[in-house]
Amino acid sequence: MAARSTIITRSRGYVPPRTLPARRQHNHRHDPRIVAIDVIQAMVDGGHNDARGQNSARSTVLQIEFDHVELLTTTYGRHVLAAWTRAAAGRVALRLRAGDRVAIAAPGHLLVLLVDASERAAVLAVIRRLQAALGAKFEVQGRSLRVACTFAAAGLADEAARRQGLWLALESAADAAKNQPSGGVGWPSVAASADLDGCRQRRRELLEAADAARFFPVFQPQLDLETGRFDRVEVLMRWQRRDGSIAAPGLFLDDLRHLGRLAEVSHHVYTQALASVQAWSAQGHGLARVALNLDLCQVQQPQWAEPLLGMIEASGLPAGRVELEISEHILEAADIDRLIEGLVRLQAAGVEISLDDFGAGYGSLTQLARLPVDLVKLDARLLWGADTTPRTRTLVQSVVAMTGALDLPCVFEGIETAGQLDLARASGARYGQGFFLARPLHADQVPAVLDDCQYVTPPPSAGRMPMTAAPC
């Protein structure tokens, strides 16, 4: 069944909702922004044909987004968020002029058409009324709730809208709004709209890449600081683009998450990685563990651990040789009880659980005693200046001492200098990882490192460790 977007209009009072079929996104997934394009077009068409005969070219579209929609969905459930959004749309409708329109594009996402309103002062006056209305408490399904909203505005006659299209203008306004103080409003710019056009093209390419399986794993070795050998690897993701270039995760992870494809792509990449580890084992190459990174999108469903256990079992690799890393952003946004339930299930099967980016925020510290964790990975930012600044060095040593008291081995991430490596060893860390030791490698480069690269600290003039294989 096609997705449908509710259009709520107000003309001489409240008019019952009608519905508008939305475009289907690729692979039957529905991007709220794709739906919103249809909604905007319908509202603009409706404004143009309004009985009052007003000129829609002088109209303005507002975007109202609930802040932290992912967290709201996780905390209250999608059905509560949907009811909350309908209540918000009703409040907005009651504060608009006859002929103006409000639409629900997605849970937590409203669009408003202000007919024949292009002057910024007039638009701001409307926004202030709506901010006051939405700032009051909502009573939703027996809950008393408040919501913070981000407002963005784009006029149909704005230069950004004329050059790049209304939706890109509205998107650039939404980005600008996020950088405003509380209560601020975002307005579009031509340059920002052009950047968003590039973002849209990249997302189309990402969807094609996801279907064509153009994502693959690379492996960054971890050094056992007690034995001096590389016996662990962390799996990282890479994207082979149309032009043959290789993109690192910083260029695509957020977009894949936004498109709803990250869990699927991660499963594909991790399946490849586990197959490579199994092949190395069959060839006699020793590897203690392979580490996989979990994302919030992978832990939001009930029984979320079962697909991961199924993937490990299908690979033929013993679960005891797999490590799963959970990071700070998961702790901040996930249902903590559901997360712990899955982690306990994985741990019981033999999977090692590590807390990644430890020290990046308060969440990892407050949850450390509660989470079923076997290993702690220090956030790389803790090492910045630690080899030269006494206070930072003391902080790092204290963190390692604390994890040691909890019987949790510690991994130093982001080692980029000989001084940082010396600090890792002197502090009692068990493992080290970073470009100074080894860069991420392709699957066919790893066996040589496991077999032959016993690490020897280079002299200060030598720089990074020489690698016989070209890094990825």
N, C-alpha and C positions, 0 to 999 in steps of 0.2 A: 504494500500500500504506500502511495506517495506521502511524503511529509506534508503537513498542512500548517500554515501560519495563521493565527487568529488575527483578524483585523477588527479593532474596536473603534467605532466612529462616534462623534458627538455632534449632532445638529438638532437644535431645539430639544436638548435633553439627551439622554443616553439611548443609543440605538443598539439592539442586540447584535452580537458578533456575527460576522460572516467569515468564510474561509477562502483561502487562496492556495491552489496547488503550488508547491515549490519545486524547483529543478532538482533532479537527482544528481548527487555528486557521484564521482567514480566509485565503483565497487559497492554501490548502494549505501554509501556513508553520507550523512547529511551535515555539511558544514554550516553552522549558523549564519556565517557571512554570505554563503551562497543563497540561503533562504532569504536573508535580509535584502539582497539585491532585488529579488522578486517583490518583496514587501515595499521597498522604496519606490519601485516603478509603479506598483499598483496605487500607492498613495499619491504619487505625482500625477498619474493619469486621472485619479479621482479629483485631485485639486484643480487640474486643468479644466475638467468638465463640470466643476461645481456650479450650481445654479446661480450663484452670485456673479459668475463670469469673471472671477479674478485671475490675474496672470500668474501662472505657476512659476514662471521664470524669476519672479521676485520672491519666491518662497524659500524657506530654510528648513533643512532636515536636522533634527536633534537626535543624537544617540545617547541613551542612558544605560549604563552598564553597572550592575551590582559589583562592588569590589569583592575580590576573593571568591569567585563563583565556585572554583574547584573545592575550596575548603568548606563552603556552605553546603555543597552537594554531599560531600563526605560526612559532614556533621549532622545534617538534618534529613538528607535523602532527596532524591530528585523530585518526588511527588510534592514534598513540602515547598521546595524551591519553585516549582511550577505554580502552586497555589499562591505563594508569596508574590510571584511575578504578576499573576492575574489581579491580585489585590492592588498592586502598585499601578498597573495599567488603569484600573478603575479610578484611583485617586487622580492620576494625571488627566484622564478624560474629563473629569468634573471641573478641571481648572483651565480648560482650553476654550477658545472662542468657537462659536458655531462655524463649521466648515473645516476646522483643524482636525487632524487625525492622529491617533496613537495606535501603534501596532506592537504585538509581541513577536519578535523575530526568533527568540529562543528563551529558555528559562534564564532569568537574570539579565535579559537584553531587550530593551524597548527602543522603538523608533517613533519619532513624532514629526509630523509635517505641519509647519506653521505657514499657512497660506497667506501670500501677499505680505510677508514680513521679512525684509532683507536688511533693515537698519540694525546695526549691532546693539544699540541701546534698547530697542524694542525687544529684540531676542533675549537680551540679558534680563529684562524685566520678567519675561515669561519663565526663564530658567530659575530665577530667584523664587517665584511662586511655587514651582515644581519642587525645588530643593526643600522648601519649608514643608510641603505636603509629604514628601517621601521621608523626611527626617523624623516624623512622628512615629510612635510605636505601631506595629501591625499585630493584629490578633489572627493567627493562622493555625487552623487545626489544633486549637487548644494551647498554642504557644504564643508568648508575647515576645515579639522580635523587632529589632531595629536593623536598618541596613544603611551602609554608606554607598553612595553612587558616584560615578564619574560621568560628567557631562561633556559632550563634544558637539560642535555645531558647524554646519557647512551650508552655505547658500548656493542655490542652483546657478546663480550668476557669478559666483566667485571665480577668480582667475584659475585657481587650482582645480575647481570642478570642470571648468571649460576645457582646460588643457589635458587633464588626466582622467576625468570622469568623476562623477559624484561620489562613488563609493571609495575610491582611493583618497579623495579629498577628506571624506569623513574619517577614514582610517588614520590619516595623518593628523587630523584634529584630535582623535582619540589618543594617539601617542603623545601629542602635546599636552593633553589634559593630565596624563599620568605624572608629568613633571611639574604640575601646578600645585600650589599649597591647597590645603583642604578648602573646598568650596569654589576652586578655580574652574575655569571653562577652557577647553581646548578649541583652537581655531586652526584651519588648514594653512599649509604653505605649499607653494609650487615645488620647491626642492624636496620637501618631505614626501609629497605625493609621488614624485618621480622615484624616490627610494622605495616606496611601497609597491610601485609598478614592478621594480626589479624583484622585490620579495615575492610578488604574485607569480612572476615567471619562474622563480626558483622553486616555489611550491609545486607548480605544474610539473617541473622536471623531477622533483622528488617523488611525486605520485607515479610517474613513469618508471623511475628507478626502483621503487618498491615493487612494482609489478614485474619488472625485468630482473629482479634479484641482483641489483648492481651494488649491494652493500656486502662487505666482507670483513672478517676479523683480522686484526694484527695483534701481536703479543709483546708486551713489555716485560722482560725478565726482572725478577726480584732476587736480590743477593741475600743469602743467609750469612749474616755478619759473624756467626760463630764458626762456620765451616769454610767460608770464603768461596762458596759455589752458588751458581744460579740454579735453584731447584723449584722455583715457582714462576708463574707468569700471570699477568693480568690481561684479560681480553679487552681490547678497545675496538671501536667500530670505525670503519672508513667507507667513503662513498666514492665510487668511480663515476665521474661526470661524463656527459656526452662527448666533451672534447678530449677525454682520456686523462684529465687531471684527477688527482686524488684529494678529496676534501676531508678535513678532520671534523670531529663531532661538533665543535663550536659553531660550525656553519649550518648544521642541519638538525640537530637534536630538538631544539625548540619548535622548529617548523613541523617535524614529524610528530611531535607530541600534539601540536595544535591540529594537525590533520587527522589525528586518531590512528596513525599507522605505526607508532613507535613500538608498541608491544609486539606486533606482528613481525616487524623488521628485526627487533632484538632476538626473538625466538629463532628466526632464520639464521642470523649471524652466530648465535650461540650454538646452534646445532652444528654449523660448520666447524666452530672452534673445538667442540667436544670430539668431533670426528677426527680432527687433526691430532689432538692429544692422544686419542686411542691408537691412531696410526703410529705415532712416535713410540708409544709403549710397545706395540707389536714389533717395532724395529729395535727395541732394547735401549731406547733413550730414556733416562730417568727423569721423572718430574713428580714432585711431591703433590702439588696442587695447582689447579687452574681457577682463577678468580673471575667471576661474572658480576657485573653491576646490575642491581635492581633499580627500576624506576617506579615512581608513584603509580603510573598507569598499570603496572603489573601487579600491584598489591591491593587494588580497590575492590575486587570482587570477592565474595565468599569462596572459601576453599581455593584461594589464589595459589597456594603452594603446589597443588596437584599437577597443573601443567608443567611446572618446573621439574617435579620428580619424574613425571612421565618422559620428559625430554632427556633427563639424565639416564634413566633406565634404558631408553631406546638407543642411547649412544654406546651402551655396553661398558661404560666407565664406572668404576665403583663410586658410590656417592661420597665416600670418605676422601676422594681426591678432588672434590669440587668445593669451592668457597663462594659464598654469595655476599656481596658488599651492599650494605644499606647506608644511605647518606643522610645528611642533616635535613634536606628538604622533605624527605619521606617522613621523618619523625615529626616535622611541623604540620604536615597536612594529612597524614593517614589516620585511619581509625586505629588507635594504638592497640586496643584489645584484639582486633582482627589481625593486625600485623604480628603481634606476639604469638597468637595462635598458630599462624602459618610458619613462623620461625621455629617454634617448638617442634612442629611436624617435620620440618626440614632437618633440624638438628638431630631428632630421633632417628632419622634415616641415615645419619652419618655426615651430612653436609656441614661444613664449617661456616659459621656466621661471623662476619667482620663488620665493625662500625667504621665507616669511611668518613674522611674529612673531620675527624675528631678535633674539637677545639675551634671549629668555625663559628659556633654560636652556643646559646645556652641549652638548646634542646638535647644535644648529644650528652652533655654533662648530667642533666637532670634525669635522663632516661637510662644512663649507663648501668646503674644498679638493678634496674628492672628488666632490661632486655636480656635475652639469652644469647650473649655474645661470647665468641671464642678468641677474638683477635681485635686489636684497635689499630687503625691507620691514622696517623697524625696528619692534620691538614697541612699542605705544603706551605701555606702562608706563615705557619709558626716558625719555619726555618729561616725566613727572610731576616738576615742580619744576626741570626743566632750564633754564628761562628765568630762574630766580631763585637757583638753588643752583650756585655755581662748580664744585664737585666733579662734580655730575651733568652740568653743561654740558661739562666737560672729557671725561667719559666718552663722551658722545654724539658729540662732535667726533672723538674717537679712533676710534670705531667707523666713522664715515663715512670718515675718512681711510684706515682699513684696507680697507674695501670699494672705495674709489677706487683704492688701490694694486693691487687685484685686477681692476681694470677692470670693476667691477660697479656700475651706477647704483643709487642709494639712494632709497627712498621713505620719507618720514616719515608714519606713521599716527597718528591720534588727535590731530591739531592742533586745539586748542580755544581758544587765545588768540593775540593778536597777537604776544606775546613768543615763543611756540613757533614761529610762522611766521617771525619774524625769525631765530631760531636755525637753522631749517631752511635758510634762504637763506645765512646766514653760514657754515654748516658745509659747504656744497657739495652738499647733497642735490639730486637732480634733480626729484623729484616730491613733492607734498604732498597729504594726504588727511585729512579730519576735518570735524566739524560746524562749525568756524569758517569753513571754506571752502564747503562744500556738504553738505547732508543727502542721504540716499538719496531718489531720485525715482522716480516711476512712468514707464513707458516713454514716455508721450505728453508728459512734461515735459522729457525730456532734450534733444531737438533745439534748443529755445530756449536752453538753457545752452551747448550746443556752438557755436551761431551767434552769440549776443549777449553772453554773460557773460565778457568779458575781465576778469580779476580785478584790482581796484585795492585796495591795502591801505586799509581804512577807518581813520578817526582813532580814537584810543583810546576815545572816548566812544561810538562807533558800535556796539560789540558785534560780533555776527556779521554776515557779509556778507548784505545784503538779497537775498532771492530773490523773483522775481515769481511763481513757481509754489509752491504749498503743498507742503512736504516730506512724505514718507511716514514 
